[in-house]
C-alpha cells in the first residue's frame, strides 16, 4: 500500500505554542478580576453584575478548554515520538503483534486529534462572540449610576493554580485580593479596551484548531481507515518528526 504524503509539515507552520502561552496568561489576568465583581451599591445594578460575572466566567472556561487542548497535543507528541522513531512495520519483517501495536498508536493519535479538534472548536465558538458581548455590556450599563468592587491585586493570578478553571475563581480569592471601587458604567469600556488582546488570543487559538484539523487529515485516509502519517520524502518525514519533538520541548 502506498501511503499519502502527510500535510503535517505545512500544518506545523501555523502552530505557535509560545505565543499562545503568553496571550493565554495575559488574557486570564485581564479577565479574571471581572468574575469577582461584588457589592453593587444599588439593587438596580445587581442583575447586571451577575450577568457580567457569568459571561466572563464562560470566557475563563473557554481559556481552560484551550489549555486542555495543548495538554492533548503534548500527549499526541509522545505517541508520535514512538511512531516517527520506529521503523514502519511491514508484513515481512514484523510479527502480527508488532503491527497491531503500531496501528494502536496511530489510532490513539486519531482519537486524541479528534478530541483536541472538537475542544478547540468549542473554545473558539465562545470567543467568536467576544466583541459583540463586550459592546453589549458597555451599552447596557452606561446609564447605571452604581459602583462595584473589583479585585486588582496581582496576587490573584499567583494564587491560582494551573490549569485555569472558572470553578476555582471564587469568594476565597477575594480575601487575598485588594478591592477597588469603581463605577459600574466603566466596566464595559474596560472590557472593550482589552479586545485587541482577546483578538490575539483568538488568533492563536484558531491556529491551534487549524493544526488539530491538519493532524486529523494527515493521519486519516479518505475512506476513514487509519494510515501511518509517513511516506513522503525522507526530508519531509524528518521535518515532521522534529516539529513533534518541538511540541514536547515547548
N, C-alpha and C positions, 0 to 999 in steps of 0.2 A: 504493500500500500504506500502510495506517495503522499506524504503529509504536506498540507498547505503552508506556505511561508507565513510566519506569525507577524501580525502588525504591532506586536508589543513594543518593539524598539521605537517606533514612531509614537506610540501611546505614552511612553515614559517621558517624552519631551514636555508634556504639559504638567507633569507632577512636580510640585514644589512643596515638600513637606515642611521645610524650614520656614517658608513664607506663611504656610497655613498655621504652623505653631505660633508664630509671632502674632498674627492677626487674631487667632483664637483667644490668646491670653488678653490682648488689648480689648477685644470685644466683650469678653466676660467682665473685665474690670469696669468698663463703661456702663454695662447694662445691669450688673448685679445689684448695685445700690437701689435701683428703681423697683426691685422686688420687695424692698423693705420700707416703702413709704408708709408712714404711720401718723397717728394723732392729727387728723384733719381738724381744723379749727371750727368747722361748721358741719351740721348734718347734711347740708346740700352737697358737700364735697365727698362724702363717704362712698357713694356708688361709683363716682369717677375714679377714686383712688383704688377701689377694689378692681375695677375694670383694667386700670393701668398695670397694677401689680400682676394680675393674672396673665395679661398679654405679654409682659416682659418675661414672666416665668416660662411661657411657651417658647420664647426665643432661647432662654438658657437651656431648656430641654433639647432644643434643636442643636445647640452647640455641643451638648453632651453626646448627642447621636453622632455628630461628625467625628468626635474623638473616638467613639466606639468603632467607626469605620476605619480609622487609622490603625487601631489595635487589630482589626481583622486583616488589614493589609500586611501588618507585621507577621501574623500567623501564616498568611499566604506566602510571604517571602521565605519563611522557614521551610515550608513544603517545597517551594521552588528550588531552594538550595539543594535539596535531595535530588530533584529531577534533573537539574542542569549540571550537577557534578557527578552524575552516574551515567555510564553509557546506556544508550537506548536499548532496551532488551529486545531480542529477536527470537523467533521460534527455534532457530538453530542453536543458539548459544545459551539460552536461559530456560530454566525449568518453569513449569506452569506456575508454581508458587511465586517465583520472582516476577513473572509477567503480571500476575494478579496484584502483587504488592505495588508495582509501578502504576498500574491502572487505578488502584485505590487512591494513591497520592494525587493523581490527576483529578479524580472525581471529587476528592476533598477540596481541592483548589476551586473547582467549579462551584461547589456548594458555598464556599466562603465568598467567592466572587459575586455570586448571585445575592447573598445576604448583604454584602457590602454595597452593592449597587442599589438594592431596594432601600436600605437605610439612608444612603446618601441622597437618593431622590426624596425621601421623606423629609430630611433636613432642608433640602433646597426648596421644597414646596412651602415651608414656613417662611423662610427669608425672602421668598419671591414677593411677599406682601408687605415687607417692612416699610418701604417708603409710604405707601398708602396708609398703613396703620399709624405711623408716627404723625403724619399730617392730620389724620383724623383725630388723634388725641389732642394735638395742638388746637384744632378748631373747636373741639367740644369743651375745652377747659379755659379758653381765653377770656371768658366773661365771669368765671367763678372767682369771687373775691374771698379766698380762703388760703390758709397756709398749711403746709405739711412738713413733716420732719423726714430727712433723708440721711443715711449714713455716708460719711465722707472719709472715714479713717482708712488709709491704705492697708491696715492690718486685716481688713475684711477678706482680701484675697489670700493673705499669708495664712490665715486660719482656716482656709477652705481646702480640704484635701482634693487630690485629683483621682479619677476624672471628675470634672464639674458635674453637679447634679442639682436640679432645682429643689429636690426634697431636703437638701442639707442647708439651703438658704432659709433659715427660719428665725424665730424670735431669739434663739440663743446668741446669734451673731450680733443682734442689736446691742447686747450687753457689752460687747468689746469694741463697738464702733462709735466714733464721735458723731453726734447727730447735728445736722444743720437745718434750721427752719427757713423755708423759702416759700414764695407764693406758688400755689398750685398751677396758676396760669403760665409759670415759667418752665414747668416740667416738659410740656410739649416741645417748645423751642429747643430745650436742652437735648431732647431725644433727636430732634431733626438735625441738630448740629453734628451728630455722630453718623449721619447717613453715608458719608464718604468712607469711613472706616468699615461700616457694615457692608458697603458695596465691595470693598476689597476682600473682606471675609467671604462674601458670597461668591466672588470670582474664584478664590482658591477652593472653596467647597464644590463649586461647579466643575472645576478642573479635576477634582478628586472623583466626582461622579463620572465624568467622561473617561477617566482612566479605568475605573471599575468596569465600565461598559466595554472598553477595548480589551481588557483582560478576558472578559466573558467571550467576546467574539474571537479572540485569539486561540482559545482552547476548547471551543465547542464547534463541532462540524455543523454544516448546514442541515444535515439530517438529524441533529440532536445528539449524536454519539460523541463521547469524549475522545479527543485525539491528543497525542503528545504535542505541546506547543513548540515544536522544533522542526527542523527540516530545511531551513533556508541556508544561505551561505554560512561558512564557519565564522566569519567575522560578525554576522548578524547574531548568531547564537551566543557568541562571546559577549557582545554588547548587551544583550538581554540579561544574561547571567550577571554581569557587573551591575546592572541597574536594579535587579532584585537585591543584590548584596547591599546596594546603597540604601535601600529601604530599611534594612536591619540596622545599618550604621546610624541612620537618622533617628 
